[in-house]
Amino acid sequence: MTRFIVSLSTRILFPALSLALMASSPMADPVQDYADNCQECHGAERLGGLGPALIPQTLGRMRGPNLVSVIREGRTATQMPAFKEILSEQQIEELTAYLKQPLADIPPWGEAEIMASRLLNEEYKPADNPVWSSDPMNITLVVETGDHHVSVLDGDTFETLDRFATPFAVHGGPKFSPDGRYVYIMSRDGWVQKYDLYSLQEVGRVRAGLNSRNIAISHDGTWLAVANYLPNSLTILSTEDLSVAKVQEVKGKDGTPSRISAVYQAPPRKSFVLALKDVPEIWEVFYGPNPPHFGFAHDWRVEGPAPHTNPFPIRKITTPDYLDDFFFDQSYEYVMGASRGGEGGQVIDLVIGQKTADLDLPGMPHLGSGITWTYGDTTVMATPHLKDGTVSVIDMNTWKTIKRIDTLGPGFFMRSHENSPYVWVDVFFGPNRDVMHVIDKESLEIVKTLRPVEDATVAHVEFTRDGRYALVSVWEDDGAVIVYDAKTLEEVRRLPMRKPSGKYNVWNKITFSEGTSH
């Protein structure tokens, strides 16, 4: 059995939930209703798991009637189901009141607690070279959420080089070091795992938050940024040993605490860019030695001490709306953003710190899954919609929508490759979730609709390094990764998997392929 070095005790003792609410209604028992219907995803102590934490500090704007509606009807484009057929209206009202009650105690989770959670694999021995003979740039990882493992695939033979356990409920895409050797994986409950692909060994792990959203790695591979829902913080880790470099409390300019919707790296700017979920702001956190100088001081400010004493100065930019999701243009000057409740989008110029354009994007676009390609004499960006069966194609010079492609239902992921003439998009939600559309990049028309497994969720595509093969997930517990010839669109092979979700090719990720999300 692998032994770990534990710097301090990692056990967290939570107080028992208050029983007073159990007697709030003779016909409703919110504590039991929560245990029966919610805790599997949101945790026994309401601190999150597969789903986010359900406490006042993290519910943000989702309170009162909104929360009642979400419990009753479910939440669009998430795994949150509707409970109107399971719980009565009174039960829903009582459950809402219960979720609005603060916990008796929330454990602090700052630098000391994070460092106390750090586990380093005592048996880890780095190899000088890969212990396998595959192309290191054509390794593909498959996240199997059915039993919380990752499979390491040879991208040429599709043989499994290793299959290792991950923390519970991996969330957001894994991030690779610039040389492709190390991969960093985050779970929804805040654990960050470092794995050495050359040695096929876990290096260690650390709990950077209690409930987290996603991670980003700096362009030089030195820093890892962890976006947290609980606590409201951004944790920056050293990739070398997973030690804490900084824990930044997240509050808007007016002092309002906020969760982080997402964090991504902006390599040319040597910064992390994050959108706030509960405050209409985006932040830019600089990690380079010389943060650039910007004008328009009335619209933003760099906070904290001088850069020579503060290695992670923060710039705060006010936005017209809350941002749940965003996408960079190729220059990393412009951020295309969209809010979950909005019916459109906006373009923020990071240089001047202001909105410069509106985006005509109804139907809740999933910009984080957007991709780009050359179209005639311009570059276009395409994104699926989470509320309706549409793919929007946007000219990134004019910011105008040049086409809306009708699909068989709302989609979640889009993928392509520089060497492929096609774009692949799933139909993740609704009765046609077993469909995968293939769109021609030139005609912007669907040229083929695949239905590889009837009534199964088919989603998420990743390409091999050269774009020759496209890998598609059958997103079921007894699922598979289906390998397609990316030119003929014919099936080549099926690899049995336990609910495979995302797939991540080393080369495509470290080179920021235009066909994959970043």
C-alpha positions as CSV (number, residue, x, y, z in Angstrom):
1,M,0.0,0.0,0.0
2,T,1.3,3.5,-0.9
3,R,2.5,5.4,2.2
4,F,2.0,9.1,2.5
5,I,3.7,11.8,4.6
6,V,1.1,13.9,6.4
7,S,2.3,17.2,7.8
8,L,-0.5,17.5,10.3
9,S,-3.8,15.8,11.0
10,T,-6.1,16.1,8.0
11,R,-9.2,15.1,9.7
12,I,-12.0,17.7,9.8
13,L,-14.5,17.4,12.5
14,F,-17.8,19.0,11.6
15,P,-20.5,19.8,14.2
16,A,-23.8,17.9,14.1
17,L,-26.5,19.6,12.1
18,S,-29.1,21.3,14.2
19,L,-32.2,19.3,14.8
20,A,-34.4,22.2,15.5
21,L,-35.5,22.5,11.9
22,M,-36.8,18.9,12.0
23,A,-39.7,20.1,14.1
24,S,-40.5,23.2,11.9
25,S,-43.5,21.5,10.3
26,P,-45.6,18.5,11.3
27,M,-45.7,17.5,7.6
28,A,-42.2,18.1,6.5
29,D,-38.8,16.9,7.7
30,P,-36.2,19.0,5.8
31,V,-33.2,17.3,7.5
32,Q,-34.4,13.9,6.4
33,D,-35.5,15.2,3.0
34,Y,-32.0,16.6,2.5
35,A,-30.4,13.3,3.6
36,D,-32.7,11.3,1.2
37,N,-32.4,13.5,-1.8
38,C,-29.5,15.9,-1.6
39,Q,-26.6,14.7,0.4
40,E,-25.3,12.2,-2.2
41,C,-24.3,15.2,-4.4
42,H,-24.0,18.0,-1.9
43,G,-22.4,16.3,1.0
44,A,-23.8,15.2,4.4
45,E,-22.7,18.5,6.0
46,R,-24.0,20.6,3.0
47,L,-20.4,21.5,2.2
48,G,-20.4,20.1,-1.3
49,G,-19.4,17.0,-3.3
50,L,-20.4,16.3,-6.9
51,G,-22.5,19.5,-6.5
52,P,-21.7,22.8,-4.8
53,A,-22.0,23.6,-1.1
54,L,-25.6,24.5,0.0
55,I,-25.1,27.1,2.7
56,P,-25.8,30.8,2.7
57,Q,-22.2,31.7,2.1
58,T,-22.2,29.9,-1.3
59,L,-25.7,30.1,-2.5
60,G,-25.0,33.7,-3.6
61,R,-27.9,35.0,-5.6
62,M,-29.7,31.6,-5.6
63,R,-31.9,32.3,-2.6
64,G,-35.6,32.6,-1.8
65,P,-38.0,32.0,-4.7
66,N,-35.1,31.2,-7.0
67,L,-34.0,28.4,-4.7
68,V,-37.5,27.1,-4.5
69,S,-37.7,27.1,-8.3
70,V,-34.5,25.2,-8.7
71,I,-35.5,22.5,-6.2
72,R,-38.9,22.2,-7.9
73,E,-37.9,22.4,-11.6
74,G,-34.2,21.5,-11.6
75,R,-31.5,23.6,-13.1
76,T,-30.9,23.9,-16.8
77,A,-27.7,22.5,-18.2
78,T,-26.6,20.9,-14.9
79,Q,-27.1,17.5,-13.3
80,M,-29.5,19.1,-10.8
81,P,-32.8,17.2,-11.3
82,A,-36.4,18.4,-10.7
83,F,-38.0,17.2,-7.4
84,K,-41.5,18.4,-8.0
85,E,-42.6,14.7,-8.5
86,I,-40.8,13.6,-5.4
87,L,-41.3,16.4,-2.8
88,S,-44.5,18.2,-2.0
89,E,-44.7,22.0,-2.2
90,Q,-44.5,22.2,1.5
91,Q,-41.5,19.9,1.6
92,I,-39.7,22.1,-0.9
93,E,-40.5,25.3,1.1
94,E,-39.2,23.7,4.3
95,L,-36.1,22.4,2.5
96,T,-35.4,25.9,1.1
97,A,-35.7,27.3,4.6
98,Y,-33.3,24.7,5.9
99,L,-30.7,25.4,3.2
100,K,-30.8,29.1,4.1
101,Q,-29.8,28.4,7.7
102,P,-26.1,28.8,8.4
103,L,-24.2,25.8,9.7
104,A,-23.3,25.9,13.4
105,D,-19.7,26.1,12.3
106,I,-17.7,26.1,9.0
107,P,-14.2,25.0,9.4
108,P,-11.6,27.7,8.5
109,W,-9.7,26.8,5.4
110,G,-6.7,29.1,5.0
111,E,-3.0,28.5,4.4
112,A,-2.5,26.6,7.6
113,E,-5.4,24.2,7.0
114,I,-4.4,23.7,3.3
115,M,-0.8,22.9,4.2
116,A,-2.0,20.5,7.0
117,S,-3.9,18.6,4.3
118,R,-0.9,18.1,2.0
119,L,0.0,14.5,1.3
120,L,3.2,13.6,-0.4
121,N,3.8,10.1,-1.8
122,E,6.8,8.8,0.1
123,E,7.4,6.1,-2.4
124,Y,7.5,8.4,-5.4
125,K,10.7,8.2,-7.5
126,P,10.8,10.3,-10.6
127,A,12.1,8.5,-13.7
128,D,14.7,10.1,-16.0
129,N,12.6,9.1,-19.0
130,P,9.1,7.7,-19.5
131,V,8.8,4.1,-18.3
132,W,6.9,3.4,-21.5
133,S,7.8,3.6,-25.2
134,S,4.7,5.6,-26.4
135,D,4.9,9.1,-27.9
136,P,4.8,11.3,-24.9
137,M,3.1,14.1,-26.8
138,N,0.3,11.7,-27.9
139,I,-0.8,10.5,-24.5
140,T,-4.5,11.0,-23.8
141,L,-6.1,10.9,-20.3
142,V,-9.7,9.7,-19.9
143,V,-11.5,10.8,-16.7
144,E,-13.8,7.9,-15.6
145,T,-16.3,9.3,-13.1
146,G,-18.0,6.0,-12.6
147,D,-15.4,4.8,-10.1
148,H,-13.2,8.0,-9.8
149,H,-10.2,6.9,-11.9
150,V,-8.2,8.2,-14.8
151,S,-7.0,6.0,-17.6
152,V,-3.7,6.9,-19.4
153,L,-3.9,5.9,-23.1
154,D,-1.3,5.5,-25.8
155,G,-2.7,7.8,-28.5
156,D,-1.4,5.6,-31.3
157,T,-2.4,2.1,-30.1
158,F,-5.1,3.1,-27.6
159,E,-3.6,0.7,-25.1
160,T,-4.0,1.6,-21.4
161,L,-0.6,2.4,-19.9
162,D,-2.0,3.0,-16.4
163,R,-5.3,3.5,-14.5
164,F,-5.0,5.5,-11.3
165,A,-7.4,6.5,-8.6
166,T,-8.4,10.2,-8.3
167,P,-10.0,12.2,-5.6
168,F,-13.8,12.1,-5.5
169,A,-15.8,13.9,-8.3
170,V,-13.1,15.3,-10.6
171,H,-14.4,18.6,-11.9
172,G,-13.0,20.8,-14.7
173,G,-10.3,19.7,-17.1
174,P,-6.9,18.4,-15.9
175,K,-4.0,20.7,-16.6
176,F,-0.6,19.7,-17.9
177,S,2.8,21.1,-17.2
178,P,4.3,22.8,-20.3
179,D,6.5,19.8,-21.1
180,G,3.6,17.4,-20.7
181,R,5.2,15.4,-18.0
182,Y,2.9,16.3,-15.0
183,V,-0.8,16.5,-14.8
184,Y,-2.8,18.3,-12.1
185,I,-6.4,17.1,-11.4
186,M,-8.9,18.8,-9.2
187,S,-12.0,17.4,-7.5
188,R,-15.2,19.3,-6.6
189,D,-14.4,19.0,-2.9
190,G,-11.1,20.9,-3.4
191,W,-8.4,18.2,-3.6
192,V,-5.7,18.9,-6.1
193,Q,-3.7,15.9,-7.3
194,K,-0.3,15.9,-9.0
195,Y,0.6,12.8,-11.1
196,D,3.8,12.1,-13.0
197,L,3.0,10.6,-16.4
198,Y,6.6,9.6,-17.0
199,S,6.9,7.5,-13.8
200,L,3.2,6.6,-13.8
201,Q,3.0,7.6,-10.1
202,E,1.1,10.0,-8.0
203,V,3.4,12.7,-6.6
204,G,1.0,14.0,-4.0
205,R,-2.2,15.9,-3.3
206,V,-3.5,18.9,-1.3
207,R,-6.9,20.2,-0.4
208,A,-6.9,23.8,-1.7
209,G,-10.5,24.5,-0.8
210,L,-13.6,22.9,0.6
211,N,-15.7,23.2,-2.5
212,S,-13.9,24.2,-5.8
213,R,-14.7,25.1,-9.4
214,N,-11.7,24.6,-11.6
215,I,-7.9,25.1,-11.9
216,A,-5.5,26.9,-14.2
217,I,-1.8,26.5,-14.6
218,S,0.6,29.4,-15.4
219,H,2.2,29.4,-18.8
220,D,5.6,28.5,-17.3
221,G,4.2,25.7,-15.2
222,T,5.2,27.3,-11.9
223,W,1.9,28.2,-10.4
224,L,-1.5,26.5,-10.1
225,A,-4.6,28.7,-9.4
226,V,-7.6,27.0,-7.7
227,A,-11.0,28.7,-8.0
228,N,-13.1,28.1,-4.9
229,Y,-16.8,28.3,-4.1
230,L,-16.1,27.6,-0.4
231,P,-14.4,29.5,1.1
232,N,-14.7,32.5,-1.2
233,S,-11.1,32.4,-2.2
234,L,-8.5,31.9,-4.9
235,T,-5.7,29.5,-3.8
236,I,-2.4,29.7,-5.6
237,L,-0.1,26.7,-5.2
238,S,3.5,26.0,-6.2
239,T,3.4,23.2,-8.7
240,E,6.8,21.9,-7.4
241,D,5.6,20.7,-4.1
242,L,1.9,21.7,-3.9
243,S,2.7,24.2,-1.2
244,V,0.7,27.4,-0.7
245,A,1.9,30.5,-2.4
246,K,-1.1,32.7,-1.5
247,V,-4.7,32.4,-0.4
248,Q,-6.6,35.4,-1.7
249,E,-10.0,36.2,-0.2
250,V,-12.5,37.1,-3.0
251,K,-14.6,40.2,-2.4
252,G,-15.8,42.7,-5.0
253,K,-14.9,46.4,-5.0
254,D,-17.8,47.1,-2.6
255,G,-16.8,44.3,-0.2
256,T,-19.3,41.7,-1.3
257,P,-18.0,38.2,-0.9
258,S,-18.1,36.0,-4.1
259,R,-17.6,32.6,-5.4
260,I,-15.4,32.2,-8.5
261,S,-17.2,31.0,-11.7
262,A,-14.0,30.0,-13.5
263,V,-10.3,30.7,-13.7
264,Y,-8.1,30.4,-16.9
265,Q,-4.6,31.4,-17.7
266,A,-3.7,34.2,-20.2
267,P,-0.2,33.2,-21.3
268,P,0.9,36.4,-23.2
269,R,-0.3,38.5,-20.2
270,K,1.4,36.2,-17.6
271,S,-1.8,36.3,-15.6
272,F,-4.8,34.3,-14.4
273,V,-8.2,35.7,-15.3
274,L,-11.2,34.8,-13.2
275,A,-14.9,35.7,-13.4
276,L,-16.9,36.2,-10.1
277,K,-20.2,34.5,-9.7
278,D,-21.8,36.9,-7.2
279,V,-20.3,40.2,-8.2
280,P,-20.3,41.8,-11.7
281,E,-16.5,41.8,-12.0
282,I,-13.6,39.9,-13.6
283,W,-10.2,39.8,-12.0
284,E,-6.8,39.5,-13.5
285,V,-4.1,38.1,-11.1
286,F,-0.6,38.7,-12.4
287,Y,2.1,36.1,-11.6
288,G,4.9,37.5,-13.8
289,P,7.7,39.7,-12.3
290,N,6.7,42.9,-14.0
291,P,2.9,43.4,-14.3
292,P,2.0,45.5,-17.3
293,H,1.0,49.2,-16.9
294,F,-2.6,50.0,-17.9
295,G,-4.5,53.2,-18.1
296,F,-8.2,53.9,-17.3
297,A,-7.5,53.9,-13.5
298,H,-11.1,54.9,-12.9
299,D,-12.4,51.5,-14.0
300,W,-10.0,49.3,-12.1
301,R,-7.2,49.2,-9.7
302,V,-4.3,46.9,-8.9
303,E,-4.7,46.0,-5.2
304,G,-2.1,45.1,-2.6
305,P,1.5,46.2,-1.9
306,A,3.9,47.1,-4.6
307,P,4.7,44.2,-7.1
308,H,8.2,43.6,-5.6
309,T,6.6,42.7,-2.3
310,N,3.3,41.3,-3.6
311,P,4.0,38.6,-6.3
312,F,0.3,38.3,-7.2
313,P,-1.2,41.8,-7.7
314,I,-4.9,41.9,-8.6
315,R,-6.7,44.0,-11.1
316,K,-10.4,44.3,-10.8
317,I,-12.6,45.1,-13.8
318,T,-16.3,46.0,-13.5
319,T,-18.6,44.2,-16.0
320,P,-22.2,45.1,-17.0
321,D,-23.4,41.6,-15.9
322,Y,-22.4,38.6,-13.8
323,L,-20.2,36.2,-15.8
324,D,-20.6,32.4,-15.4
325,D,-18.5,31.5,-18.4
326,F,-16.0,33.1,-20.7
327,F,-13.7,32.6,-23.7
328,F,-10.5,34.3,-24.8
329,D,-9.7,35.4,-28.3
330,Q,-6.4,34.3,-29.8
331,S,-4.5,37.4,-28.6
332,Y,-5.9,37.1,-25.1
333,E,-6.8,40.7,-25.2
334,Y,-10.6,40.1,-25.4
335,V,-12.8,38.1,-23.1
336,M,-16.1,36.9,-24.4
337,G,-18.4,36.4,-21.4
338,A,-21.9,35.1,-20.7
339,S,-24.1,34.8,-17.6
340,R,-26.2,31.8,-16.7
341,G,-29.4,33.9,-16.5
342,G,-28.6,36.2,-19.3
343,E,-29.8,36.1,-22.9
344,G,-26.7,37.3,-24.5
345,G,-23.0,38.0,-24.0
346,Q,-20.5,40.7,-23.8
347,V,-16.9,41.4,-25.0
348,I,-14.5,42.9,-22.4
349,D,-11.2,44.4,-23.6
350,L,-8.6,43.5,-21.0
351,V,-6.3,46.3,-22.1
352,I,-8.7,49.1,-21.4
353,G,-10.7,47.3,-18.8
354,Q,-14.1,48.0,-20.4
355,K,-16.9,46.4,-22.5
356,T,-16.4,47.0,-26.2
357,A,-19.2,44.9,-27.8
358,D,-22.4,42.9,-27.1
359,L,-22.8,39.4,-28.4
360,D,-26.1,38.2,-29.9
361,L,-26.2,34.9,-28.0
362,P,-29.6,33.8,-26.7
363,G,-30.1,30.4,-25.2
364,M,-27.3,30.4,-22.6
365,P,-24.2,29.8,-24.7
366,H,-21.5,27.5,-23.2
367,L,-18.6,29.7,-24.0
368,G,-16.1,27.6,-22.0
369,S,-16.5,24.9,-24.6
370,G,-16.1,27.2,-27.5
371,I,-13.6,26.6,-30.3
372,T,-12.1,28.6,-33.1
373,W,-11.0,28.1,-36.7
374,T,-10.2,30.0,-39.9
375,Y,-13.2,30.7,-42.0
376,G,-12.5,32.5,-45.3
377,D,-10.5,35.6,-44.4
378,T,-11.6,35.8,-40.8
379,T,-11.6,33.7,-37.6
380,V,-14.8,32.4,-36.2
381,M,-15.7,31.1,-32.8
382,A,-18.5,28.5,-32.3
383,T,-20.3,27.6,-29.1
384,P,-23.2,25.3,-28.3
385,H,-26.2,26.6,-26.4
386,L,-27.4,25.0,-23.1
387,K,-31.1,26.0,-23.4
388,D,-31.9,25.3,-27.0
389,G,-30.7,23.2,-30.0
390,T,-28.4,25.7,-31.5
391,V,-24.7,26.3,-32.3
392,S,-23.8,29.9,-32.8
393,V,-20.9,30.9,-35.1
394,I,-19.4,34.3,-34.4
395,D,-17.0,36.4,-36.5
396,M,-14.3,37.4,-34.1
397,N,-13.4,40.5,-36.1
398,T,-16.8,42.0,-36.0
399,W,-18.3,40.1,-33.0
400,K,-21.4,39.4,-35.1
401,T,-23.2,36.1,-35.3
402,I,-22.8,34.9,-38.8
403,K,-24.9,31.7,-38.5
404,R,-27.0,29.7,-36.1
405,I,-26.9,26.0,-36.8
406,D,-30.0,24.0,-35.7
407,T,-29.2,20.8,-33.7
408,L,-31.4,18.1,-32.2
409,G,-31.1,19.6,-28.7
410,P,-29.0,21.6,-26.3
411,G,-25.3,20.7,-26.4
412,F,-22.5,21.0,-23.9
413,F,-19.2,20.3,-25.7
414,M,-17.6,21.2,-29.0
415,R,-14.3,20.0,-30.4
416,S,-12.2,20.0,-33.5
417,H,-8.6,19.9,-34.7
418,E,-6.4,22.0,-37.0
419,N,-6.1,19.0,-39.3
420,S,-9.8,18.2,-39.4
421,P,-12.4,19.7,-41.7
422,Y,-15.1,19.0,-39.2
423,V,-16.4,20.2,-35.9
424,W,-18.1,17.7,-33.5
425,V,-20.8,18.8,-31.1
426,D,-22.9,16.7,-28.7
427,V,-26.6,16.9,-27.7
428,F,-26.0,16.5,-24.0
429,F,-29.5,17.4,-22.8
430,G,-32.9,16.1,-23.6
431,P,-34.3,13.1,-25.5
432,N,-31.6,13.1,-28.2
433,R,-28.6,12.9,-25.8
434,D,-27.4,9.8,-27.8
435,V,-26.6,12.0,-30.8
436,M,-23.3,13.5,-32.0
437,H,-23.4,16.0,-34.8
438,V,-20.5,16.5,-37.3
439,I,-20.4,20.0,-38.9
440,D,-18.4,21.0,-41.9
441,K,-16.1,24.0,-41.2
442,E,-16.6,25.5,-44.6
443,S,-20.3,25.1,-45.3
444,L,-21.3,25.4,-41.6
445,E,-23.8,22.6,-42.2
446,I,-24.3,19.3,-40.4
447,V,-22.8,16.6,-42.7
448,K,-23.4,13.6,-40.5
449,T,-25.3,12.7,-37.3
450,L,-23.9,9.8,-35.3
451,R,-26.0,7.7,-32.9
452,P,-23.5,5.1,-31.6
453,V,-25.5,3.8,-28.6
454,E,-29.2,4.3,-28.5
455,D,-30.6,6.0,-25.4
456,A,-27.1,6.5,-24.0
457,T,-25.5,9.9,-23.3
458,V,-22.9,10.5,-26.0
459,A,-20.6,13.5,-25.3
460,H,-17.2,15.1,-25.4
461,V,-14.8,14.6,-28.2
462,E,-11.0,14.7,-28.1
463,F,-8.6,14.2,-31.0
464,T,-5.2,12.5,-31.2
465,R,-2.2,14.7,-31.6
466,D,-2.3,14.5,-35.5
467,G,-6.1,14.8,-35.7
468,R,-6.4,11.4,-37.3
469,Y,-8.7,10.0,-34.7
470,A,-11.6,11.4,-32.7
471,L,-12.5,9.9,-29.4
472,V,-16.1,10.0,-28.2
473,S,-17.5,9.2,-24.7
474,V,-20.4,7.0,-24.0
475,W,-21.2,8.7,-20.7
476,E,-22.7,5.8,-18.9
477,D,-21.4,3.6,-16.0
478,D,-21.0,0.7,-18.4
479,G,-19.8,3.1,-21.1
480,A,-17.0,3.3,-23.5
481,V,-14.6,5.5,-25.4
482,I,-15.4,5.1,-29.1
483,V,-12.5,5.8,-31.5
484,Y,-13.5,7.2,-34.9
485,D,-11.5,7.8,-38.1
486,A,-11.7,11.6,-38.1
487,K,-11.9,11.7,-42.0
488,T,-14.2,8.9,-42.9
489,L,-16.2,9.2,-39.7
490,E,-16.3,5.4,-39.3
491,E,-15.9,3.6,-36.0
492,V,-12.5,2.0,-35.5
493,R,-12.6,0.7,-31.9
494,R,-14.4,0.7,-28.6
495,L,-12.7,0.9,-25.3
496,P,-14.8,-0.1,-22.3
497,M,-14.8,2.6,-19.6
498,R,-16.7,3.4,-16.3
499,K,-18.7,6.6,-17.2
500,P,-15.9,8.3,-19.2
501,S,-16.4,12.1,-19.2
502,G,-13.6,14.3,-20.4
503,K,-10.6,13.2,-22.5
504,Y,-7.4,15.2,-22.7
505,N,-4.6,14.9,-25.2
506,V,-1.2,16.2,-24.0
507,W,-0.2,17.8,-27.3
508,N,-3.5,19.5,-27.9
509,K,-3.6,20.9,-24.4
510,I,-0.1,22.2,-24.1
511,T,-0.1,23.8,-27.6
512,F,-3.5,25.4,-27.0
513,S,-5.0,23.7,-30.1
514,E,-7.7,25.9,-31.7
515,G,-10.0,22.8,-31.6
516,T,-10.0,22.3,-27.8
517,S,-11.1,24.4,-24.8
518,H,-8.3,25.9,-22.8
